[in-house]
């Protein structure tokens, strides 16, 4: 995935939600998680929380 480069976050999450029941990420930015959760109904968990 090229998040933030050539693919929109909303488009990526829309496609992922068709294939998975949950998304688990390692990210240090809470804003990124907020952007993901706006576009999907599946749970998004950040396992690298600072």
ChimeraX commands (.cxc) that place a marker at each C-alpha (Angstrom):
marker #1 position 0.00,0.00,0.00 radius 0.5
marker #1 position 1.14,3.51,-0.73 radius 0.5
marker #1 position -0.88,5.39,1.86 radius 0.5
marker #1 position -0.43,9.11,1.58 radius 0.5
marker #1 position 1.35,8.89,-1.77 radius 0.5
marker #1 position -0.67,7.69,-4.74 radius 0.5
marker #1 position -3.66,6.14,-2.96 radius 0.5
marker #1 position -6.21,7.95,-0.86 radius 0.5
marker #1 position -6.63,6.64,2.68 radius 0.5
marker #1 position -10.41,6.49,2.23 radius 0.5
marker #1 position -10.07,4.34,-0.90 radius 0.5
marker #1 position -7.66,1.95,0.77 radius 0.5
marker #1 position -9.87,1.47,3.82 radius 0.5
marker #1 position -12.92,0.92,1.64 radius 0.5
marker #1 position -11.15,-1.91,-0.19 radius 0.5
marker #1 position -9.69,-3.40,3.01 radius 0.5
marker #1 position -13.10,-3.49,4.68 radius 0.5
marker #1 position -14.32,-5.85,1.96 radius 0.5
marker #1 position -11.70,-8.45,2.88 radius 0.5
marker #1 position -11.05,-8.11,6.62 radius 0.5
marker #1 position -13.07,-7.81,9.82 radius 0.5
marker #1 position -10.53,-5.67,11.70 radius 0.5
marker #1 position -7.50,-3.48,10.91 radius 0.5
marker #1 position -4.49,-3.46,13.25 radius 0.5
marker #1 position -1.81,-0.83,12.63 radius 0.5
marker #1 position 1.51,0.32,13.99 radius 0.5
marker #1 position 1.39,4.10,13.76 radius 0.5
marker #1 position 2.53,6.94,15.98 radius 0.5
marker #1 position 0.01,9.46,14.70 radius 0.5
marker #1 position -3.48,9.46,16.18 radius 0.5
marker #1 position -4.70,11.64,13.29 radius 0.5
marker #1 position -4.05,8.78,10.86 radius 0.5
marker #1 position -6.28,6.47,12.92 radius 0.5
marker #1 position -9.01,9.11,12.98 radius 0.5
marker #1 position -8.88,9.42,9.19 radius 0.5
marker #1 position -9.19,5.66,8.80 radius 0.5
marker #1 position -12.14,5.31,11.14 radius 0.5
marker #1 position -14.14,8.00,9.34 radius 0.5
marker #1 position -14.39,5.84,6.24 radius 0.5
marker #1 position -15.16,2.38,7.61 radius 0.5
marker #1 position -17.39,0.47,9.97 radius 0.5
marker #1 position -14.75,-2.12,10.90 radius 0.5
marker #1 position -12.64,-1.68,14.06 radius 0.5
marker #1 position -9.24,-0.03,13.68 radius 0.5
marker #1 position -6.71,-0.70,16.45 radius 0.5
marker #1 position -3.39,1.08,16.93 radius 0.5
marker #1 position -0.95,-1.26,18.67 radius 0.5
marker #1 position 1.86,1.33,18.77 radius 0.5
marker #1 position 0.37,4.02,20.95 radius 0.5
marker #1 position 2.60,6.69,22.44 radius 0.5
marker link #1:1,2 radius 0.2
marker link #1:2,3 radius 0.2
marker link #1:3,4 radius 0.2
marker link #1:4,5 radius 0.2
marker link #1:5,6 radius 0.2
marker link #1:6,7 radius 0.2
marker link #1:7,8 radius 0.2
marker link #1:8,9 radius 0.2
marker link #1:9,10 radius 0.2
marker link #1:10,11 radius 0.2
marker link #1:11,12 radius 0.2
marker link #1:12,13 radius 0.2
marker link #1:13,14 radius 0.2
marker link #1:14,15 radius 0.2
marker link #1:15,16 radius 0.2
marker link #1:16,17 radius 0.2
marker link #1:17,18 radius 0.2
marker link #1:18,19 radius 0.2
marker link #1:19,20 radius 0.2
marker link #1:20,21 radius 0.2
marker link #1:21,22 radius 0.2
marker link #1:22,23 radius 0.2
marker link #1:23,24 radius 0.2
marker link #1:24,25 radius 0.2
marker link #1:25,26 radius 0.2
marker link #1:26,27 radius 0.2
marker link #1:27,28 radius 0.2
marker link #1:28,29 radius 0.2
marker link #1:29,30 radius 0.2
marker link #1:30,31 radius 0.2
marker link #1:31,32 radius 0.2
marker link #1:32,33 radius 0.2
marker link #1:33,34 radius 0.2
marker link #1:34,35 radius 0.2
marker link #1:35,36 radius 0.2
marker link #1:36,37 radius 0.2
marker link #1:37,38 radius 0.2
marker link #1:38,39 radius 0.2
marker link #1:39,40 radius 0.2
marker link #1:40,41 radius 0.2
marker link #1:41,42 radius 0.2
marker link #1:42,43 radius 0.2
marker link #1:43,44 radius 0.2
marker link #1:44,45 radius 0.2
marker link #1:45,46 radius 0.2
marker link #1:46,47 radius 0.2
marker link #1:47,48 radius 0.2
marker link #1:48,49 radius 0.2
marker link #1:49,50 radius 0.2
view
